[in-house]
């Protein structure tokens, strides 16, 4: 399977760079939150909470035929939008591609420089958890309905 993570990151960076004002960039992040593949209410558990986030971010992954899909939600819009961007980049990839990926769009799009240190720590925790889930998940994992 061809690794599309770099392609997705490049596209996101290009789209983000078209916006000149940071107000518009924040709006773009907020709009992205609406694209989030939502985790079901039943899966909003302590086990699915991302540790290290100031806000509550729940993250769940499934695997089918070697392809990982993520589902998430947050109680805050900026983390929700940033997590949705990460899901856009990493979703529908193999364990190997996700684990080996170097997520650079936050820095390249200069998003990281406009977030509080706590938000940066939180989004790095989301990235780490996504990779951790990719390492842990098994092909024979029980598939649960995670849509709302």
Contact map, one row per residue, 1 for C-alpha under 8 A:
1110000000000000000000000000000000000000000000000000000000000000000000000000000000000000000001000000000000000000000000000000000000000000000000000000
1111000000000000000000000000000000000000000000000000000000000000000000000000000000000000000000000000000000000000000000000000000000000000000000000000
1111110000000000000000000000000000000000000000000000000000000000000000000000000000000000000010001000000000000000000000000000000000000000000000000000
0111111100000000000000000000000000000000000000000000000000000000000000000000000000000000000010000000000000000000000000000000000000000000000000000000
0011111110000000000000000000000000000000000000000000000000000000000000000000000000000000110010001100100000000000000000000000000000000000000000000000
0011111111000000000000000000000000000000000000000000000000000000000000000000000000000000000000000000000000000000000000000000000000000000000000000000
0001111111100000000000000000000000000000000000000000000000000000000000000000000000000000000000000000000000000000000000000000000000000000000000000000
0001111111110000000000000000000000000000000000000000000000000000000000000000000000000001100000000000000000000000000000000000000000000000000000000000
0000111111111000000000000000000000000000000000000000000000000000000000000000000000000000100000000000001110000000000000000000000000000000000000000000
0000011111111100000000000000000000000000000000000000000000000000000000000000000000000000000000000000000010000000000000000000000000000000000000000000
0000001111111110000000000000000000000000000000000000000000000000000000000000000000000000000000000000000000000000000000000000000000000000000000000000
0000000111111111000000000000000000000000000000000000000000000000000000000000000000000000000000000000000010000000000000000000000000000000000000000000
0000000011111111100000000000000000000000000000000000000000000000000000000000000000000000000000000000000010011000000000000000000000000000000000000000
0000000001111111110000000000000000000000000000000000000000000000000000000000000000000000000000000000000000000000000000000000000000000000000000000000
0000000000111111111000000000000000000000000000000000000000000000000000000000000000000000000000000000000000000000000000000000000000000000000000000000
0000000000011111111000001001000000000000000000000000000000000000000000000000000000000000000000000000000000001000000000000000000000000000000000000000
0000000000001111111100000000000000000000000000000000000000000000000000000000000000000000000000000000000000001000000000000000000000000000000000000000
0000000000000111111100000000000000000000000000000000000000000000000000000000000000000000000000000000000000000000000000000000000000000000000000000000
0000000000000011111111011000000000000000000000000000000000000000000000000000000000000000000000000000000000000000000000000000000000000000000000000000
0000000000000000111111011000000000000000000000000000000000000000000000000000000000000000000000000000000000000000000000000000000000000000000000000000
0000000000000000001111111000000000000000000000000000000000000000000000000000000000000000000000000000000000000000000000000000000000000000000000000000
0000000000000000001111111100000000000000000000000000000000000000000000000000000000000000000000000000000000000000000000000000000000000000000000000000
0000000000000000000011111110000000000000000000000000000000000000000000000000000000000000000000000000000000000000000000000000000000000000000000000000
0000000000000000001111111111000000000000000000000000000000000000000000000000000000000000000000000000000000000000000000000000000000000000000000000000
0000000000000001001111111111100000000000000000000000000000000000000000000000000000000000000000000000000000000000000000000000000000000000000000000000
0000000000000000000001111111110000000000000000000000000000000000000000000000010000000000000000000000000000000000000000000000000000000000000000000000
0000000000000000000000111111111000000000000000000000000000000000000000000000000000000000000000000000000000000000000000000000000000000000000000000000
0000000000000001000000011111111100000000000000000000000000000000000000000000000000000000000000000000000000000000000000000000000000000000000000000000
0000000000000000000000001111111110000000000000000000000000000000000000000000010011000000000000000000000000000000000000000000000000000000000000000000
0000000000000000000000000111111111000000000000000000000000000000000000000000110110000000000000000000000000000000000000000000000000000000000000000000
0000000000000000000000000011111111100000000000000000000000000000000000000000000010000000000000000000000000000000000000000000000000000000000000000000
0000000000000000000000000001111111110000000000000000000000000000000000000000000011011000000000000000000000000000000000000000000000000000000000000000
0000000000000000000000000000111111110000000000000000000000000000000000000000110111110000000000000000000000000000000000000000000000000000000000000000
0000000000000000000000000000011111110000000000000000000000000000000000000000000010000000000000000000000000000000000000000000000000000000000000000000
0000000000000000000000000000001111111000000000000000000000000000000000000000000000010000000000000000000000000000000000000000000000000000000000000000
0000000000000000000000000000000111111100000000000000000000000000000000111000000110110010000000000000000000000000000000000000000000000000000000000000
0000000000000000000000000000000000111110000000000000000000000000000001110000000000010000000000000000000000000000000000000000000000000000000000000010
0000000000000000000000000000000000011111000000000000000000000000000000111000000000000000000000000000000000000000000000000000000000000000000000000111
0000000000000000000000000000000000001111101100000000000001110000000000111000000000000000000000000000000000000000000000000000000000000000000000000111
0000000000000000000000000000000000000111111100000000000000000000000000000000000000000000000000000000000000000000000000000000000000000000000000001111
0000000000000000000000000000000000000011111100000000000000000000000000000000000000000000000000000000000000000000000000000000000000000000000000000001
0000000000000000000000000000000000000001111110000000000000000000000000000000000000000000000000000000000000000000000000000000000000000000000000000000
0000000000000000000000000000000000000011111110010000000000010000000000000000000000000000000000000000000000000000000000000000000000000000000000000100
0000000000000000000000000000000000000011111111011000000001000000000000000000000000000000000000000000000000000000000000000000000000000000000000000000
0000000000000000000000000000000000000000011111111000000001000000000000000000000000000000000000000000000000000000000000000000000000000000000000000000
0000000000000000000000000000000000000000000111111000000000000000000000000000000000000000000000000000000000000000000000000000000000000000000000000000
0000000000000000000000000000000000000000000011111000000000000000000000000000000000000000000000000000000000000000000000000000000000000000000000000000
0000000000000000000000000000000000000000001111111100000001110000000000000000000000000000000000000000000000000000000000000000000000000000000000000000
0000000000000000000000000000000000000000000111111110000111100000000000000000000000000000000000000000000000000000000000000000000000000000000000000000
0000000000000000000000000000000000000000000000011111100111100000000000000000000000000000000000000000000000000000000000000000110010000000000000000000
0000000000000000000000000000000000000000000000001111100000000000000000000000000000000000000000000000000000000000000000000000100000000000000000000000
0000000000000000000000000000000000000000000000000111110000000000000000000000000000000000000000000000000000000000000000001100100000000000000000000000
0000000000000000000000000000000000000000000000000111111110000000000000000000000000000000000000000000000000000000000001101110110000000000000000000000
0000000000000000000000000000000000000000000000000001111100000000000000000000000000000000000000000000000000000000000001100100000000000000000000000000
0000000000000000000000000000000000000000000000000000111110000000000000000111001000000000000000000000000000000000000000000100000000000000000000000000
0000000000000000000000000000000000000000000000001100111111000000000000000111000000000000000000000000000000000000000000000000000000000000000000000000
0000000000000000000000000000000000000000000000001100101111100000000000011110001100000000000000000000000000000000000000000000000000000000000000000000
0000000000000000000000000000000000000010000110011100000111110000000000011100000000000000000000000000000000000000000000000000000000000000000000000000
0000000000000000000000000000000000000010000000011100000011111000000001111000000000000000000000000000000000000000000000000000000001000000000000000000
0000000000000000000000000000000000000010001000010000000001111100000001110000000000000000000000000000000000000000000000000000000000001000000000000000
0000000000000000000000000000000000000000000000000000000000111110000111100000000000000000000000000000000000000000000000000000000000001100100000000000
0000000000000000000000000000000000000000000000000000000000011111000111000000000000000000000000000000000000000000000000000000000000000000100010110000
0000000000000000000000000000000000000000000000000000000000001111111110000000000000000000000000000000000000000000000000000000000000000000111010100000
0000000000000000000000000000000000000000000000000000000000000111111100000000000000000000000000000000000000000000000000000000000000000000001000000000
0000000000000000000000000000000000000000000000000000000000000011111000000000000000000000000000000000000000000000000000000000000000000000001000000000
0000000000000000000000000000000000000000000000000000000000000011111100000000000000000000000001100000000000000000000000000000000000000000001000000000
0000000000000000000000000000000000000000000000000000000000000011111110000000000000000000000111100000000000000000000000000000000000000000000000000000
0000000000000000000000000000000000000000000000000000000000001111011111000000000000000000001111100000000000000000000000000000000000000100000000000000
0000000000000000000000000000000000000000000000000000000000001110001111100000000000000000001110000000000000000000000000000000000000000000000000000000
0000000000000000000000000000000000001000000000000000000000111100000111110000000000000010001000000000000000000000000000000000000000000000000000000000
0000000000000000000000000000000000011110000000000000000000111000000011111000000000000010000000000000000000000000000000000000000000000000000000000100
0000000000000000000000000000000000011110000000000000000011110000000001111100000000110000000000000000000000000000000000000000000000000000000000000000
0000000000000000000000000000000000010110000000000000000011100000000000111110000100000000000000000000000000000000000000000000000000000000000000000000
0000000000000000000000000000000000000000000000000000001111000000000000011111101100000000000000000000000000000000000000000000000000000000000000000000
0000000000000000000000000000000000000000000000000000001110000000000000001111100100000000000000000000000000000000000000000000000000000000000000000000
0000000000000000000000000000000000000000000000000000001100000000000000000111111100000000000000000000000000000000000000000000000000000000000000000000
0000000000000000000000000000010010000000000000000000000000000000000000000111111110000000000000000000000000000000000000000000000000000000000000000000
0000000000000000000000000100110010000000000000000000000000000000000000000001111111000000000000000000000000000000000000000000000000000000000000000000
0000000000000000000000000000000000000000000000000000001010000000000000000101111111100000000000000000000000000000000000100010000000000000000000000000
0000000000000000000000000000010010010000000000000000000010000000000000001111111111110000000000000000000000000000000000000000000000000000000000000000
0000000000000000000000000000111111010000000000000000000000000000000000000000111111111000000000000000000000000000000000000000000000000000000000000000
0000000000000000000000000000100110000000000000000000000000000000000000000000011111111100000000000000000000000000000000000010000000000000000000000000
0000000000000000000000000000000010010000000000000000000000000000000000010000001111111110000000000000000000000000000000000010010000000000000000000000
0000000000000000000000000000000110111000000000000000000000000000000000010000000111111111000000000000000000000000000000000000000000000000000000000000
0000000000000000000000000000000100000000000000000000000000000000000000000000000011111111100000000000000000000000000000000000000000000000000000000000
0000000000000000000000000000000000000000000000000000000000000000000000000000000001111111110000000000000000000000000000000000001000000000000000000000
0000000000000000000000000000000000010000000000000000000000000000000001100000000000111111111000000000000000000000000000000000000000000000000000000000
0000000100000000000000000000000000000000000000000000000000000000000000000000000000011111111000000000000000000000000000000000000000000000000000000000
0000100110000000000000000000000000000000000000000000000000000000000000000000000000001111111000000000000000000000000000000000000000000000000000000000
0000100000000000000000000000000000000000000000000000000000000000000000000000000000000111111110000100000000000000000000000000000000000000000000000000
0000000000000000000000000000000000000000000000000000000000000000000111000000000000000011111110000000000000000000000000000000000000000000000000000000
0000000000000000000000000000000000000000000000000000000000000000001110000000000000000000011111000000000000000000000000000000000000000000000000000000
0011100000000000000000000000000000000000000000000000000000000000001110000000000000000000011111101100000000000000000000000000000000000000000000000000
1000000000000000000000000000000000000000000000000000000000000000011100000000000000000000000111111100000000000000000000000000000000000000000000000000
0000000000000000000000000000000000000000000000000000000000000000011100000000000000000000000011111110000000000000000000000000000000000110000000000000
0000000000000000000000000000000000000000000000000000000000000000000000000000000000000000000001111111000000000000000000000000000000000000000000000000
0010100000000000000000000000000000000000000000000000000000000000000000000000000000000000000011111111100000000000000000000000000000000000000000000000
0000100000000000000000000000000000000000000000000000000000000000000000000000000000000000010011111111100000000000000000000000000000100100000000000000
0000000000000000000000000000000000000000000000000000000000000000000000000000000000000000000000111111100000000000000000000000000000110110000000000000
0000000000000000000000000000000000000000000000000000000000000000000000000000000000000000000000011111110000000000000000000000000000000000000000000000
0000100000000000000000000000000000000000000000000000000000000000000000000000000000000000000000001111111000000000000000000000000000000000000000000000
0000000000000000000000000000000000000000000000000000000000000000000000000000000000000000000000000001111100000000000000000000000000000000000000000000
0000000010000000000000000000000000000000000000000000000000000000000000000000000000000000000000000000111111000000000000000000001000000000000000000000
0000000010000000000000000000000000000000000000000000000000000000000000000000000000000000000000000000011111110000000000000000000000000000000000000000
0000000011011000000000000000000000000000000000000000000000000000000000000000000000000000000000000000001111111100000000000000000000000000000000000000
0000000000000000000000000000000000000000000000000000000000000000000000000000000000000000000000000000001111111111000000000000000000000000000000000000
0000000000000000000000000000000000000000000000000000000000000000000000000000000000000000000000000000000111111111100000000000000000000000000000000000
0000000000001000000000000000000000000000000000000000000000000000000000000000000000000000000000000000000111111110000000000000000000000000000000000000
0000000000001001100000000000000000000000000000000000000000000000000000000000000000000000000000000000000011111111000000000000000000000000000000000000
0000000000000000000000000000000000000000000000000000000000000000000000000000000000000000000000000000000011111111110000000000000000000000000000000000
0000000000000000000000000000000000000000000000000000000000000000000000000000000000000000000000000000000001111111111000000000000000000000000000000000
0000000000000000000000000000000000000000000000000000000000000000000000000000000000000000000000000000000001101111111000010000000000000000000000000000
0000000000000000000000000000000000000000000000000000000000000000000000000000000000000000000000000000000000100111111000000000000000000000000000000000
0000000000000000000000000000000000000000000000000000000000000000000000000000000000000000000000000000000000000111111100000000000000000000000000000000
0000000000000000000000000000000000000000000000000000000000000000000000000000000000000000000000000000000000000011111111110000000000000000000000000000
0000000000000000000000000000000000000000000000000000000000000000000000000000000000000000000000000000000000000000011111110000000000000000000000000000
0000000000000000000000000000000000000000000000000000000000000000000000000000000000000000000000000000000000000000001111111000000000000000000000000000
0000000000000000000000000000000000000000000000000000110000000000000000000000000000000000000000000000000000000000001111111100000000000000000000000000
0000000000000000000000000000000000000000000000000000110000000000000000000000001000000000000000000000000000000000001111111110000000000000000000000000
0000000000000000000000000000000000000000000000000000000000000000000000000000000000000000000000000000000000000001001111111111000000000000000000000000
0000000000000000000000000000000000000000000000000001100000000000000000000000000000000000000000000000000000000000000011111111100000000000000000000000
0000000000000000000000000000000000000000000000000001111000000000000000000000000000000000000000000000000000000000000001111111110000000000000000000000
0000000000000000000000000000000000000000000000000000100000000000000000000000001001100000000000000000000000000000000000111111111000000000000000000000
0000000000000000000000000000000000000000000000000000000000000000000000000000000000000000000000000000000000000000000000011111111100000000000000000000
0000000000000000000000000000000000000000000000000111100000000000000000000000000000000000000000000000000000000000000000001111111110000000000000000000
0000000000000000000000000000000000000000000000000100100000000000000000000000000000100000000000000000000000000000000000000111111111000000000000000000
0000000000000000000000000000000000000000000000000000000000000000000000000000000000000100000000000000001000000000000000000011111111100000000000000000
0000000000000000000000000000000000000000000000000000000000000000000000000000000000000000000000000000000000000000000000000001111111110000000000000000
0000000000000000000000000000000000000000000000000100000000000000000000000000000000000000000000000000000000000000000000000000111111111000000000000000
0000000000000000000000000000000000000000000000000000000000100000000000000000000000000000000000000000000000000000000000000000011111111100000000000000
0000000000000000000000000000000000000000000000000000000000000000000000000000000000000000000000000110000000000000000000000000001111111110000000000000
0000000000000000000000000000000000000000000000000000000000000000000000000000000000000000000000000010000000000000000000000000000111111111000000000000
0000000000000000000000000000000000000000000000000000000000011000000000000000000000000000000000000000000000000000000000000000000011111111100000000000
0000000000000000000000000000000000000000000000000000000000001000000100000000000000000000000000100110000000000000000000000000000001111111100000000000
0000000000000000000000000000000000000000000000000000000000000000000000000000000000000000000000100010000000000000000000000000000000111111100000000000
0000000000000000000000000000000000000000000000000000000000000000000000000000000000000000000000000000000000000000000000000000000000011111110000000000
0000000000000000000000000000000000000000000000000000000000001110000000000000000000000000000000000000000000000000000000000000000000001111111010000000
0000000000000000000000000000000000000000000000000000000000000010000000000000000000000000000000000000000000000000000000000000000000000001111110000000
0000000000000000000000000000000000000000000000000000000000000011110000000000000000000000000000000000000000000000000000000000000000000000111110000000
0000000000000000000000000000000000000000000000000000000000000000000000000000000000000000000000000000000000000000000000000000000000000000011111000000
0000000000000000000000000000000000000000000000000000000000000110000000000000000000000000000000000000000000000000000000000000000000000000111111100000
0000000000000000000000000000000000000000000000000000000000000000000000000000000000000000000000000000000000000000000000000000000000000000000111110000
0000000000000000000000000000000000000000000000000000000000000110000000000000000000000000000000000000000000000000000000000000000000000000000011111000
0000000000000000000000000000000000000000000000000000000000000100000000000000000000000000000000000000000000000000000000000000000000000000000001111100
0000000000000000000000000000000000000001000000000000000000000000000000000000000000000000000000000000000000000000000000000000000000000000000000111110
0000000000000000000000000000000000000111001000000000000000000000000000100000000000000000000000000000000000000000000000000000000000000000000000011111
0000000000000000000000000000000000001111000000000000000000000000000000000000000000000000000000000000000000000000000000000000000000000000000000001111
0000000000000000000000000000000000000111100000000000000000000000000000000000000000000000000000000000000000000000000000000000000000000000000000000111
